[in-house]
Amino acid sequence: MNVLVTVCARAGSKGVKSKNVRDFCGNPLLYYTLAAYRNFLRHKPAQTEEIRLALNTDSRELLRQMDNTGEAYLMIERADTLAGDTVSKFDVIKDTLLKSEKMTGLMYDVVLDLDLTSPIRTWEDIVGTLDALLREDRADIAYSVTEARRSPYFNIVCQKENGFYAPVLASRAVARQQTPVCYDMNASIYAYRRSHLMTGTMHDRNAVVWVMKDTGILDIDHEGDLELMEVIFRYFVNTDAKFNKQYADLLDL
């Protein structure tokens, strides 16, 4: 099995200015994804043969940061048609796959996408997401989630046609425990089968999940997110030996 690991990050951001090249706990944000990637290589599943890393970006600064690490990677120039705010990441990943296959002459069975703005992950989360996909032959995609603290059947509401507010999904439940178990997609890790990227769509798919720690729900969409994630990251470094060991790699970058 050949695996392509993708990092897709464009220049600029409306929510947090230039968030993809910001520092996080004293290092470029990119380094935390690379630390998790390097540990994934050390613990890769036995059935993997070739694993390549591809960076899809239009950011000169992000390329400079990557080059400073000495990490081997495929540089995929972000196409202008895939650089807008409303472009689907599914299309960006598919474009990255096709260009990477052309560059390397390899066909990749699975694409693992690691989101740059979700630095609180471990190699076990990456392996777990990949394993979730491979265990279910009918699955097109696996992605990381966290246990939801709210339920669309019970305490997530929206405005209805009559102008009043009610749960997003109709239910007679009188306690959240009576509703179906829900999860929050945290956009940290995605594993796609090549066949789905080639012929499927972003919404029509058979999906399975890997459950991360609930703090893994955090993503950098606002300045406050960055500050809060730094506090949580430092807490994990000080209290979780396995987490600390993984990110000690940052000292070598």
BAFIDO-623827 format. One record per residue (C-alpha): residue in one letter; residue number from 1; x, z, y. Coordinates in nm, 3 decimals. Layout:
<nodes>
[a NUM [X Z Y]]
...
</nodes>
This chain:
<nodes>
[m 1 [0.000 0.000 0.000]]
[n 2 [0.134 -0.101 0.342]]
[v 3 [0.029 0.113 0.639]]
[l 4 [0.041 0.024 1.007]]
[v 5 [0.039 0.324 1.243]]
[t 6 [-0.086 0.229 1.588]]
[v 7 [-0.061 0.398 1.926]]
[c 8 [-0.277 0.218 2.181]]
[a 9 [-0.251 0.332 2.542]]
[r 10 [-0.297 0.129 2.856]]
[a 11 [-0.160 0.195 3.204]]
[g 12 [-0.379 0.379 3.450]]
[s 13 [-0.678 0.609 3.400]]
[k 14 [-0.980 0.701 3.608]]
[g 15 [-1.033 1.050 3.466]]
[v 16 [-0.673 1.175 3.475]]
[k 17 [-0.430 0.965 3.675]]
[s 18 [-0.164 0.799 3.454]]
[k 19 [-0.252 1.042 3.175]]
[n 20 [-0.072 0.846 2.901]]
[v 21 [0.269 0.902 3.062]]
[r 22 [0.212 1.260 3.180]]
[d 23 [0.422 1.556 3.070]]
[f 24 [0.272 1.810 2.831]]
[c 25 [0.441 2.147 2.781]]
[g 26 [0.763 2.007 2.928]]
[n 27 [0.781 1.678 2.735]]
[p 28 [0.617 1.336 2.769]]
[l 29 [0.279 1.336 2.597]]
[l 30 [0.397 1.051 2.375]]
[y 31 [0.654 1.276 2.205]]
[y 32 [0.386 1.489 2.040]]
[t 33 [0.234 1.187 1.868]]
[l 34 [0.582 1.080 1.755]]
[a 35 [0.653 1.429 1.618]]
[a 36 [0.335 1.413 1.406]]
[y 37 [0.422 1.056 1.299]]
[r 38 [0.774 1.154 1.189]]
[n 39 [0.639 1.438 0.980]]
[f 40 [0.381 1.204 0.829]]
[l 41 [0.668 0.980 0.717]]
[r 42 [0.828 1.278 0.542]]
[h 43 [0.505 1.361 0.361]]
[k 44 [0.362 1.014 0.310]]
[p 45 [0.140 0.955 0.004]]
[a 46 [0.320 0.828 -0.304]]
[q 47 [0.127 0.499 -0.310]]
[t 48 [0.259 0.387 0.029]]
[e 49 [0.532 0.122 0.042]]
[e 50 [0.594 0.002 0.396]]
[i 51 [0.494 0.207 0.700]]
[r 52 [0.545 0.057 1.046]]
[l 53 [0.470 0.191 1.392]]
[a 54 [0.319 -0.032 1.662]]
[l 55 [0.273 0.051 2.030]]
[n 56 [0.009 -0.150 2.215]]
[t 57 [0.039 -0.103 2.591]]
[d 58 [0.074 -0.264 2.931]]
[s 59 [0.259 0.039 3.070]]
[r 60 [0.627 -0.011 3.156]]
[e 61 [0.674 0.366 3.185]]
[l 62 [0.533 0.428 2.839]]
[l 63 [0.768 0.168 2.694]]
[r 64 [1.061 0.337 2.869]]
[q 65 [0.962 0.672 2.719]]
[m 66 [0.936 0.518 2.373]]
[d 67 [1.273 0.346 2.401]]
[n 68 [1.433 0.675 2.504]]
[t 69 [1.335 0.830 2.170]]
[g 70 [1.522 0.575 1.959]]
[e 71 [1.215 0.537 1.737]]
[a 72 [1.178 0.200 1.562]]
[y 73 [0.851 0.034 1.663]]
[l 74 [0.674 -0.295 1.715]]
[m 75 [0.600 -0.365 2.080]]
[i 76 [0.258 -0.527 2.122]]
[e 77 [0.182 -0.642 2.475]]
[r 78 [-0.170 -0.544 2.578]]
[a 79 [-0.366 -0.864 2.642]]
[d 80 [-0.534 -0.886 2.984]]
[t 81 [-0.868 -0.942 2.811]]
[l 82 [-0.827 -0.605 2.632]]
[a 83 [-0.716 -0.396 2.931]]
[g 84 [-1.048 -0.306 3.097]]
[d 85 [-1.237 0.024 3.100]]
[t 86 [-1.518 -0.108 2.882]]
[v 87 [-1.306 -0.273 2.612]]
[s 88 [-1.364 -0.143 2.259]]
[k 89 [-1.061 0.023 2.103]]
[f 90 [-1.171 -0.139 1.776]]
[d 91 [-1.081 -0.477 1.928]]
[v 92 [-0.746 -0.346 2.054]]
[i 93 [-0.655 -0.212 1.709]]
[k 94 [-0.756 -0.539 1.543]]
[d 95 [-0.542 -0.734 1.790]]
[t 96 [-0.250 -0.498 1.721]]
[l 97 [-0.288 -0.549 1.346]]
[l 98 [-0.291 -0.929 1.367]]
[k 99 [0.010 -0.944 1.598]]
[s 100 [0.204 -0.691 1.391]]
[e 101 [0.142 -0.890 1.073]]
[k 102 [0.266 -1.203 1.245]]
[m 103 [0.580 -1.023 1.367]]
[t 104 [0.669 -0.859 1.035]]
[g 105 [0.536 -1.106 0.780]]
[l 106 [0.359 -0.817 0.606]]
[m 107 [-0.009 -0.764 0.536]]
[y 108 [-0.118 -0.407 0.601]]
[d 109 [-0.384 -0.251 0.380]]
[v 110 [-0.466 0.035 0.615]]
[v 111 [-0.429 0.094 0.988]]
[l 112 [-0.384 0.454 1.105]]
[d 113 [-0.454 0.496 1.475]]
[l 114 [-0.319 0.806 1.652]]
[d 115 [-0.471 0.875 1.992]]
[l 116 [-0.205 0.954 2.250]]
[t 117 [-0.419 1.203 2.444]]
[s 118 [-0.490 1.425 2.142]]
[p 119 [-0.157 1.600 2.086]]
[i 120 [-0.289 1.897 1.885]]
[r 121 [-0.270 1.752 1.535]]
[t 122 [-0.046 1.797 1.231]]
[w 123 [0.091 1.563 0.966]]
[e 124 [-0.158 1.726 0.727]]
[d 125 [-0.441 1.598 0.946]]
[i 126 [-0.298 1.246 0.928]]
[v 127 [-0.252 1.259 0.550]]
[g 128 [-0.596 1.418 0.510]]
[t 129 [-0.765 1.140 0.708]]
[l 130 [-0.586 0.873 0.505]]
[d 131 [-0.671 1.046 0.176]]
[a 132 [-1.038 1.072 0.276]]
[l 133 [-1.048 0.693 0.314]]
[l 134 [-0.863 0.619 -0.009]]
[r 135 [-1.075 0.857 -0.220]]
[e 136 [-1.395 0.667 -0.141]]
[d 137 [-1.378 0.302 -0.244]]
[r 138 [-1.693 0.219 -0.046]]
[a 139 [-1.558 0.364 0.280]]
[d 140 [-1.456 0.129 0.561]]
[i 141 [-1.313 0.395 0.789]]
[a 142 [-1.217 0.763 0.798]]
[y 143 [-1.183 0.965 1.116]]
[s 144 [-1.101 1.318 1.220]]
[v 145 [-1.377 1.553 1.330]]
[t 146 [-1.430 1.918 1.412]]
[e 147 [-1.723 2.142 1.330]]
[a 148 [-1.983 2.106 1.604]]
[r 149 [-2.077 2.408 1.811]]
[r 150 [-2.400 2.238 1.921]]
[s 151 [-2.663 2.040 1.732]]
[p 152 [-2.861 1.736 1.856]]
[y 153 [-3.150 1.873 1.647]]
[f 154 [-3.148 2.213 1.816]]
[n 155 [-2.946 2.280 2.132]]
[i 156 [-2.829 1.943 2.267]]
[v 157 [-3.103 1.808 2.492]]
[c 158 [-3.170 1.490 2.689]]
[q 159 [-3.442 1.374 2.927]]
[k 160 [-3.731 1.207 2.747]]
[e 161 [-3.965 0.931 2.868]]
[n 162 [-4.212 1.188 3.006]]
[g 163 [-3.941 1.325 3.237]]
[f 164 [-3.901 1.654 3.051]]
[y 165 [-3.607 1.768 2.837]]
[a 166 [-3.602 1.821 2.462]]
[p 167 [-3.353 1.811 2.173]]
[v 168 [-3.195 1.468 2.128]]
[l 169 [-3.336 1.445 1.774]]
[a 170 [-3.682 1.582 1.699]]
[s 171 [-3.685 1.887 1.474]]
[r 172 [-3.904 2.186 1.388]]
[a 173 [-3.601 2.408 1.324]]
[v 174 [-3.613 2.757 1.474]]
[a 175 [-3.241 2.825 1.407]]
[r 176 [-2.938 2.598 1.421]]
[q 177 [-2.855 2.689 1.060]]
[q 178 [-3.172 2.504 0.954]]
[t 179 [-3.054 2.174 1.096]]
[p 180 [-2.826 1.919 0.924]]
[v 181 [-2.455 2.002 0.950]]
[c 182 [-2.308 1.804 1.239]]
[y 183 [-1.952 1.730 1.345]]
[d 184 [-1.786 1.633 1.671]]
[m 185 [-1.573 1.319 1.660]]
[n 186 [-1.248 1.418 1.832]]
[a 187 [-1.088 1.071 1.862]]
[s 188 [-0.757 1.203 1.728]]
[i 189 [-0.705 1.004 1.405]]
[y 190 [-0.870 0.693 1.263]]
[a 191 [-0.791 0.520 0.932]]
[y 192 [-0.928 0.167 0.891]]
[r 193 [-0.927 -0.060 0.590]]
[r 194 [-0.790 -0.400 0.686]]
[s 195 [-1.097 -0.570 0.544]]
[h 196 [-1.322 -0.382 0.785]]
[l 197 [-1.110 -0.466 1.088]]
[m 198 [-1.121 -0.832 0.992]]
[t 199 [-1.492 -0.867 0.917]]
[g 200 [-1.669 -0.552 1.035]]
[t 201 [-1.778 -0.408 1.368]]
[m 202 [-1.729 -0.084 1.556]]
[h 203 [-2.079 0.041 1.473]]
[d 204 [-2.169 -0.110 1.135]]
[r 205 [-1.948 0.079 0.888]]
[n 206 [-1.935 0.329 0.603]]
[a 207 [-1.745 0.630 0.735]]
[v 208 [-1.596 0.944 0.582]]
[v 209 [-1.437 1.233 0.770]]
[w 210 [-1.148 1.478 0.777]]
[v 211 [-1.226 1.815 0.936]]
[m 212 [-0.962 1.953 1.175]]
[k 213 [-0.944 2.293 1.344]]
[d 214 [-1.222 2.323 1.597]]
[t 215 [-0.974 2.333 1.886]]
[g 216 [-0.885 1.977 1.789]]
[i 217 [-1.198 1.864 1.972]]
[l 218 [-1.008 1.872 2.298]]
[d 219 [-0.911 1.541 2.455]]
[i 220 [-0.753 1.477 2.793]]
[d 221 [-1.032 1.340 3.010]]
[h 222 [-0.998 1.577 3.308]]
[e 223 [-0.714 1.768 3.474]]
[g 224 [-0.854 2.094 3.339]]
[d 225 [-0.831 1.959 2.983]]
[l 226 [-0.456 1.916 3.019]]
[e 227 [-0.405 2.274 3.136]]
[l 228 [-0.626 2.421 2.865]]
[m 229 [-0.461 2.218 2.590]]
[e 230 [-0.117 2.341 2.700]]
[v 231 [-0.236 2.701 2.660]]
[i 232 [-0.374 2.630 2.312]]
[f 233 [-0.066 2.435 2.207]]
[r 234 [0.167 2.720 2.304]]
[y 235 [-0.058 2.965 2.116]]
[f 236 [-0.030 2.759 1.797]]
[v 237 [0.347 2.727 1.833]]
[n 238 [0.375 3.105 1.855]]
[t 239 [0.126 3.196 1.581]]
[d 240 [0.129 2.913 1.325]]
[a 241 [0.459 2.866 1.140]]
[k 242 [0.366 2.523 1.000]]
[f 243 [0.259 2.401 1.341]]
[n 244 [0.579 2.536 1.497]]
[k 245 [0.795 2.365 1.237]]
[q 246 [0.636 2.027 1.299]]
[y 247 [0.686 2.031 1.674]]
[a 248 [1.040 2.164 1.654]]
[d 249 [1.114 1.793 1.612]]
[l 250 [1.057 1.758 1.985]]
[l 251 [1.400 1.912 2.036]]
[d 252 [1.547 1.603 1.870]]
[l 253 [1.361 1.344 2.075]]
</nodes>
